[in-house]
Amino acid sequence: MSEKFIALGCSLTAVVGWTRYFSRDLKLDLVDLSEGSSSNLSQIIKLKNYLLTADMLDRLGNIVLLWQITNPGRPTCVIENSFNSKSYQNFYQYPGHEDGRDFFTYNLKFNKKEVIGLLSHNPFFDNPHMRLHSSDAQFEQVIFDIVLLSKLVKHTVIWYGWKDLDNADRLKDLNAFLTQQNNVTLVPMEHSIVDWCRDNNLDFFLDGEHPTSESSVQWGKQILLPVLQKILPNFQN
């Protein structure tokens, strides 16, 4: 049975082109759960919801997670969908996309209720009380969840959106921890999509932060594709 790939990440995965190249041109069975301004925890929430609602829990051994880590300080919250939540559901323009937003919605598995996940730039997080939120504790939970999931799926490939997204000491400890885990492949930091594209003088959108679709596809071909060919013996045979 061929693998099912699930892509996770922030706008560096959502607004660029390598996922479309993998699914349309390479004909991979790929589900893209990434979203602009997403935190790492909101990606886990979206993955959990997908695995539950798509009845994938008995088929985890066939799944390969393609996981782009973003800024650990990005907050996440899930709120009720009600009249009072309308001010936290906003749309906006984003590089490469016309349908950016500061929220996502999904239905809970067991009572079918629709809830709202808030992305990191949502005005909800302007509340001073949110400053009490521990991003360090949240990030540690995220890493635990990623590693735990990696024990259940076929393989997990992890890379950073940019190489200096966190302080150097914690990244050093994190890299050492992740490289010790079975079923996890950590892409070298210098091959993060932003830094690799800059080092190779590839084009970016006007914001200067997001590689264009063409640049993203080059990264996918030269960095991510060889990783998959190495860890999956029958990949594309």
N, C-alpha and C positions, 0 to 999 in steps of 0.2 A: 504494500500500500504506500502511495506517495505521501510525502509530508504535507501537513497544513502549516503555513507560516502565519504568525501574528506579529504585526509591526506595532511598536509602542514608542511614544516619544512626544515631544512638544512640536512647535512650529517648524523646527529643523527637520522633522520627518513629515509633518502634515502638509506644508506648503511647497515642498520640493518634489522632485520627480522620480526618485529611485524606486519608490513603492509601485508607481504606475508602470515603470519599466519592467519590474519583476513580474507583475501580474499580467500585463498586456503583451509584452514582447517575449518574455521567457515562459509565459503561460503557467506560472506558479499559482498554486492555491493559496492566496494570500488575503488575509483580513487585516485592514488598516484601522487600528483604534486610536492612532495618534491624533493630537489636537493642539492647535496653537494656544500658547499661554498655559498649557496643561502643566500641573505639578506631577512629580513622580507618583504621589499617592493617588491622584485622580486617575492616572493610568492604571494603577492596580484596581481601583474601583470599577473602571470600565472593563478591564479584563475579567474580573470576577463576574460581572453582570453578563458578559458575553458567554463565558463558560457555563454558567447556570442556565441561561435562557436558550442556548443552542444545544443543550444536553451533551456537552463535551467532556464531562467529568470522567466518563468511562473510556474516553479516547485520548487522554492526555499523552500517552506514550507515542502518539503520532505527531505531536505538536512541536514546532521549533519556534521559540520566542526570539524576536529580533528587537532588542530593547535599547533605545537611546536614552541615557540618563540626562536629566536637565538640572537646573539650579536647585540645590537642596532647600533653599530658603523659600520656595514658592508655597503659599498656603493652599489648603483645600477645605471645603465644607460641603455637606449635602443638606439641603433644606426642603421643606414641604412646598409643593406647588399650590399656591393659594393666591388670592388677590393681593396680599401684602408682599408677595415675592416678585411682582411684575417689574419693580424698579431694579431687580437684579437679573433681568433677562434682556440684554442689550446686544445689538448688532453693530458692526463697524467694518471699515475697510482694512484689509491686511495685505502685505506684499504677496503677490501671486494668487490671491483669492479675493473674491468680492463678497463673501458671505461669512466674514469673521464674526465671532460672538464671544461673550464673556461667561458663558454657561453651557452646560449640556444637560440633556434630560434622558432619563431611562425609567423603565418600569421594573419595580421590584418583582422578584420571582414568585413569592408566595402569596401576596395579596393583590398583585398587579397594579398597585398604586404608582402613579408617576411622581418622581422626585426630581429635584434640580441639583446638579453638581456645579459648583461655582469654580470658575477658572481663576488663575492667580491675580489677574488684573481687575477682578470684579469689584465694584464700589463697596460691596459688603465688607471687604477687608480694610476699609478706611476707618472702621470703628476702632477707637483706642484700645478697647478690650482685647482686640485681636493681637496686640503686642505681647500679651501674656502667653500666646501660643508658642510652644517649643518646637521650632523647626528642626533642631538637632534630634529630639526624641522621635519626631515624625520620620526623619530620614533614616534613622536606625531601624525603625519599623519597616520602612520600605525595603531596605537591604535584606533584612531577615525574610520578608515575604518573597523577594526575588529569588533568594537562595533556596528557600523552601520549595517554591514552585519548580526550580530547576531540578530538584530531586524527583519530580513527578513527570515532567515532560521529557521529550526525546533529547532536546538540547536547548541551551539559552546562549545567545550571542549578545554581548553587552558592549556598548561604546558610549563615550561621553560626547555631548553636543559640541563642547569646546573644552580644551585641555585644562583651563584654569577656572572651571566653574565652581571650585571649592578651594579651601585653604590647602596648601601643599602638604601639611602634616597629615590631615585626615585623608586626603587622596592617597598618600603613600600607604597608610594603614589599610585603607579600603582596597587598594590594588592588591596588596599582599593577601588579604582575606579572600578576595574573589578568585585569585589565581590558584588558590588551594582547593577550590570546590570542584567536585566532579560534575560533569555535564555543563560546565560553564566555560565559554571562551571569551576572554576580555581582549578587545581590539586595542592595540597600543595607543596611548594617549595622543601621540603625534599624528595618528590617523583619524582623530575626531573629524567630523565632516567639515566644520568651519575651518579649522587649522589646516587640514589637508588641502582644501580648495584654495585657501589663501597662499599656502606655500607653493602651489602649482599655478598661481596666477590665473585662476578661473574666475568667471564672472559671478557677481552678486547682484541681488535686487538693489534698488536705489537706497534702501535703508542701510546697506553695507554690512548687514548682519546675517542675511539669509542667502545661501548659494542659489543661483537660478536653477531651473529644472534641468537644463543641459549640464551644468556643473555637478548637480546632485547625481545624475545618471552616471557621469564619469567616476564619481566616488563609488557608487554602487558596483560598477563594473570592475574597478581596479582594487578596491579594498574589501567590500563585503562579499562579493561573489567568490573570490578565491578562498575566503574563510569557509563558506558553505561547501565548496568543492572539497576542502580538506577534511571537514568534520563529518560529512555525509557521504559515505563511500559510493552510493548509487545515485548521487545527485545528478539529475538531468541525463541519466543514461537511457 
